[in-house]
């Protein structure tokens, strides 16, 4: 007998369990909170003050792995997605992934569907997600280092 979640004919989604819907709603809420805070920071409604610049850059003369992240997220929140990707690729890609994940998590929670490209939260491969995020940061840092070396010559 076929499982109830795979009984529909679609290749793109299947029926979600209640715990999956709650998990997706929690993911949407957390991402919305993070992106909302980023928007308030970029809009100037929240001010965290000045930290005196990047200590890594000050000490070593090279951009750190997150240099440009604040400017990149600010550009994304202001709708300048391409500029966000140019300023710090990891910041732009992270914002895009967060926005898409939040959108489909909300759809999953409201419609009761598990999309095949966004599995239930309870079976997310955290190790692979962490490796992918680390790879994006490393590639973004490599691009920032390349920009720093090219601009100084």
Secondary structure, 3 states (H helix, E strand, C coil): CCCHHHCCCCCCEEECCHHHHHHHHHHHHHHHHHHHHHHHHHHCCCCCCCCCCCHHHHHHCCCCCCCCHHHHHHHHHCCCHHHHHHHCHHHHHHHHHHHHHHHHHHHHHHHCEEECCCCCHHHCCHHHHHHHHHHHHHHHHHHHHHHHHHHHC
